Amino acid sequence: MTIPAMMTILRRVRLFRDRGCMMMRHIASEPCRAIQPARQAVALFLIAAAAIFAAPDAAAATTAGANGIGGFLPAGIRVVLPGGNEQILFLIAIFLASPRTDALIVQFIAWVAGHSLTLWLVGLGALKVPADTIAWLVPLTVALVAAENLLFGRKTKFKTGLVFVYGLIHGMSFAQTYHAIPVSGDSGVMTLVGFNLGLEVAHAAVLGLAFAASLYFRGVLKQASRMDLYRPMIVVPVSLAILVTAAIWTIRAFTG
């Protein structure tokens, strides 16, 4: 996918926004700027999706000699989208527990700091981790976050610290994936930079889509004057589904 194609996608997003604004004027008294956050979230996700489709296959890029940022950035994206089921569910789970944007940003920073730290330590060979243990610890962190959503509802006092610790575990898994990518020639620091940046692009895309979906459902409930149903209709069933799925993954990884 070329840059003109990506610009076409963005123009379509703006057109979708403008048409939505015209409809909103007929059904609500709120100004059109109320849907700006949703448009921005959708635009963020579409940009990341365009980058994914435009990116070459990770193995093909690296073996072709693109061992710097350009070769490993698409590899980092593809670790999460479309194949990073644990990371996608983890991000959705912490999103559901963060009713305010500032709290979500703090947790996202803790998540990025945690997995980036161990990604670099393991990626550069400064730390060794048992692959079998990490295989079941990663889905376990997803299950724990989902269980916390069900038990406590809102962000708890120690949630940011826990997200950082969970990020440390996921970073070890990312590093194992990084080492598994075939490379032609010597791999250096720039390959890790590209891989790390690719991960964050994909993570931001996941949160962007979750944010857009949340704004939509909140808008529907707000229009019906039933915001009290957001937790029982959205947070609880989604968190429960994540908990069950992650628990199954954990048991399979632990016993396998």
C-alpha positions as CSV (number, residue, x, y, z in Angstrom):
1,M,0.0,0.0,0.0
2,T,1.4,3.4,-1.1
3,I,1.3,6.7,0.7
4,P,-1.5,8.0,-1.7
5,A,-3.5,5.0,-0.8
6,M,-3.1,5.8,2.9
7,M,-4.2,9.4,2.2
8,T,-7.3,8.1,0.4
9,I,-8.2,6.1,3.6
10,L,-7.8,9.2,5.7
11,R,-10.0,11.2,3.3
12,R,-12.7,8.5,3.6
13,V,-12.5,8.8,7.4
14,R,-13.1,12.5,7.1
15,L,-16.0,12.0,4.8
16,F,-17.5,9.5,7.2
17,R,-17.1,12.0,10.0
18,D,-18.8,14.8,8.0
19,R,-21.7,12.6,7.1
20,G,-22.0,11.5,10.8
21,C,-22.0,15.2,11.8
22,M,-25.0,15.9,9.5
23,M,-26.9,13.0,11.0
24,M,-26.1,14.0,14.5
25,R,-27.6,17.5,13.9
26,H,-31.0,15.8,13.2
27,I,-31.0,13.4,16.2
28,A,-29.1,15.2,18.9
29,S,-28.5,18.7,20.2
30,E,-24.9,18.1,21.1
31,P,-22.3,19.8,18.9
32,C,-20.5,17.7,16.2
33,R,-17.2,18.0,18.0
34,A,-18.6,15.4,20.4
35,I,-17.7,12.6,18.0
36,Q,-14.2,14.0,17.4
37,P,-12.5,11.5,19.8
38,A,-14.2,8.6,18.0
39,R,-13.0,9.9,14.6
40,Q,-9.5,10.3,15.9
41,A,-9.5,6.7,17.3
42,V,-10.8,5.2,14.1
43,A,-8.2,7.2,12.1
44,L,-5.5,5.9,14.4
45,F,-6.5,2.4,13.9
46,L,-6.9,2.8,10.1
47,I,-3.4,4.3,9.9
48,A,-1.9,1.3,11.8
49,A,-3.9,-1.1,9.6
50,A,-2.6,0.6,6.5
51,A,0.9,0.2,7.8
52,I,0.3,-3.5,8.4
53,F,-1.0,-4.1,4.9
54,A,1.8,-2.0,3.4
55,A,4.5,-3.8,5.4
56,P,6.2,-6.7,3.8
57,D,6.3,-10.1,5.4
58,A,8.6,-10.0,8.4
59,A,10.8,-12.9,7.4
60,A,11.0,-11.7,3.8
61,A,12.0,-8.2,4.9
62,T,14.7,-9.3,7.2
63,T,16.2,-12.0,5.0
64,A,16.3,-9.6,2.2
65,G,18.7,-7.5,4.1
66,A,16.5,-4.9,5.7
67,N,17.9,-5.5,9.2
68,G,17.4,-2.0,10.5
69,I,14.3,-0.1,11.6
70,G,12.7,-0.6,8.2
71,G,13.0,-4.3,8.3
72,F,11.9,-5.0,11.9
73,L,9.2,-2.4,12.3
74,P,6.7,-4.4,10.3
75,A,7.9,-7.5,12.2
76,G,7.0,-5.8,15.5
77,I,3.6,-4.8,14.1
78,R,2.8,-8.3,13.0
79,V,3.6,-9.8,16.4
80,V,0.6,-8.1,17.8
81,L,-1.6,-7.6,14.7
82,P,-3.0,-9.9,13.7
83,G,-1.3,-12.7,15.7
84,G,-0.9,-11.3,19.2
85,N,-4.0,-12.7,20.8
86,E,-2.7,-12.4,24.4
87,Q,-1.5,-8.8,23.9
88,I,-4.8,-7.8,22.3
89,L,-6.9,-9.2,25.1
90,F,-4.5,-7.8,27.7
91,L,-4.9,-4.3,26.3
92,I,-8.7,-4.6,26.1
93,A,-8.8,-5.7,29.7
94,I,-6.8,-2.8,31.0
95,F,-8.9,-0.5,28.9
96,L,-12.1,-1.7,30.4
97,A,-10.7,-1.0,33.9
98,S,-9.8,2.6,33.0
99,P,-12.8,4.9,32.9
100,R,-10.7,8.0,32.5
101,T,-8.3,8.7,29.7
102,D,-5.5,9.9,32.0
103,A,-5.6,6.7,34.0
104,L,-5.4,4.7,30.7
105,I,-2.4,6.7,29.5
106,V,-0.6,6.1,32.8
107,Q,-1.2,2.3,32.5
108,F,-0.2,2.3,28.9
109,I,3.1,4.0,29.8
110,A,3.7,1.4,32.5
111,W,2.9,-1.4,30.0
112,V,5.3,0.1,27.4
113,A,8.0,0.6,30.0
114,G,7.7,-2.9,31.3
115,H,7.8,-4.9,28.1
116,S,10.4,-2.6,26.5
117,L,12.8,-3.1,29.4
118,T,12.8,-6.9,29.3
119,L,12.6,-6.9,25.4
120,W,15.9,-5.1,25.4
121,L,17.5,-7.1,28.2
122,V,16.6,-10.4,26.7
123,G,17.0,-9.2,23.1
124,L,20.6,-8.1,23.7
125,G,21.4,-11.3,25.6
126,A,21.8,-9.6,29.0
127,L,19.0,-11.8,30.5
128,K,18.0,-15.4,29.9
129,V,14.5,-16.6,30.5
130,P,12.9,-20.1,30.3
131,A,10.6,-20.2,27.3
132,D,8.3,-22.8,28.8
133,T,7.6,-20.7,31.8
134,I,6.9,-17.5,29.8
135,A,4.5,-19.5,27.6
136,W,2.0,-19.9,30.4
137,L,2.8,-16.7,32.4
138,V,1.8,-14.5,29.5
139,P,-1.8,-15.7,29.3
140,L,-1.9,-15.9,33.1
141,T,-1.4,-12.1,33.2
142,V,-4.3,-11.6,30.9
143,A,-6.5,-13.8,33.1
144,L,-5.4,-11.8,36.2
145,V,-6.3,-8.4,34.7
146,A,-9.7,-9.7,33.6
147,A,-10.3,-11.2,37.0
148,E,-9.4,-7.9,38.6
149,N,-12.0,-6.1,36.4
150,L,-14.7,-8.5,37.6
151,L,-13.7,-8.4,41.3
152,F,-12.9,-4.7,41.8
153,G,-14.5,-3.0,38.8
154,R,-12.4,0.2,38.7
155,K,-8.7,0.9,38.7
156,T,-7.2,-0.3,42.0
157,K,-4.4,1.4,43.9
158,F,-1.7,-1.0,42.8
159,K,-3.0,-1.4,39.2
160,T,-0.3,0.6,37.5
161,G,2.5,-1.3,39.3
162,L,0.9,-4.6,38.4
163,V,0.6,-3.6,34.7
164,F,4.3,-2.7,34.7
165,V,5.1,-6.2,36.1
166,Y,2.9,-7.9,33.6
167,G,4.6,-5.8,30.9
168,L,8.0,-7.3,32.1
169,I,6.6,-10.8,31.4
170,H,5.2,-9.9,28.0
171,G,8.5,-8.3,27.0
172,M,10.3,-11.6,27.6
173,S,7.9,-13.2,25.2
174,F,8.4,-10.4,22.6
175,A,12.2,-11.0,22.9
176,Q,11.8,-14.7,22.2
177,T,9.8,-13.8,19.0
178,Y,12.5,-11.3,18.1
179,H,15.2,-13.9,18.3
180,A,13.2,-16.3,16.2
181,I,13.1,-13.9,13.2
182,P,15.6,-14.9,10.5
183,V,18.2,-12.3,9.9
184,S,20.7,-12.0,7.1
185,G,24.0,-10.6,8.5
186,D,24.5,-9.0,11.9
187,S,21.5,-7.7,13.9
188,G,22.2,-4.6,15.9
189,V,20.5,-2.1,18.1
190,M,18.5,-0.6,15.2
191,T,16.7,-3.8,14.6
192,L,15.5,-3.8,18.2
193,V,14.5,-0.2,17.9
194,G,12.4,-1.0,14.8
195,F,10.9,-4.1,16.4
196,N,10.0,-2.1,19.6
197,L,8.4,0.7,17.6
198,G,6.4,-1.8,15.6
199,L,5.0,-3.2,18.8
200,E,3.9,0.2,20.0
201,V,2.2,1.1,16.7
202,A,0.2,-2.1,17.0
203,H,-0.6,-1.6,20.7
204,A,-1.8,2.0,19.9
205,A,-4.0,0.6,17.1
206,V,-5.7,-1.9,19.5
207,L,-6.4,0.8,22.0
208,G,-7.6,3.1,19.3
209,L,-10.2,0.6,18.2
210,A,-11.2,-0.2,21.8
211,F,-11.6,3.6,22.4
212,A,-13.8,4.0,19.3
213,A,-16.0,1.1,20.2
214,S,-16.3,2.4,23.8
215,L,-17.4,5.8,22.6
216,Y,-20.0,4.3,20.4
217,F,-21.6,2.2,23.1
218,R,-21.3,4.9,25.7
219,G,-23.1,7.3,23.2
220,V,-25.9,4.8,22.7
221,L,-26.3,4.3,26.4
222,K,-26.1,8.0,27.1
223,Q,-28.8,8.8,24.6
224,A,-31.0,6.3,26.3
225,S,-30.1,7.7,29.7
226,R,-28.8,4.3,30.8
227,M,-25.1,4.8,31.5
228,D,-25.5,2.6,34.5
229,L,-25.7,-0.4,32.1
230,Y,-22.2,0.1,30.7
231,R,-20.5,-2.1,33.3
232,P,-23.1,-4.9,33.4
233,M,-23.5,-4.9,29.6
234,I,-20.0,-4.3,28.4
235,V,-17.3,-4.5,31.1
236,V,-18.5,-7.6,32.9
237,P,-19.3,-9.9,29.9
238,V,-16.2,-8.9,27.9
239,S,-14.0,-9.3,31.0
240,L,-15.5,-12.7,31.7
241,A,-15.0,-13.8,28.2
242,I,-11.3,-12.7,28.4
243,L,-10.9,-14.5,31.7
244,V,-12.2,-17.8,30.4
245,T,-10.2,-17.6,27.2
246,A,-7.0,-16.7,29.0
247,A,-7.5,-19.4,31.6
248,I,-7.8,-22.0,28.9
249,W,-4.7,-20.7,27.2
250,T,-2.8,-20.8,30.6
251,I,-3.8,-24.4,31.3
252,R,-2.9,-25.6,27.9
253,A,0.5,-23.9,28.0
254,F,1.2,-25.1,31.5
255,T,0.3,-28.7,30.8
256,G,1.7,-28.8,27.3
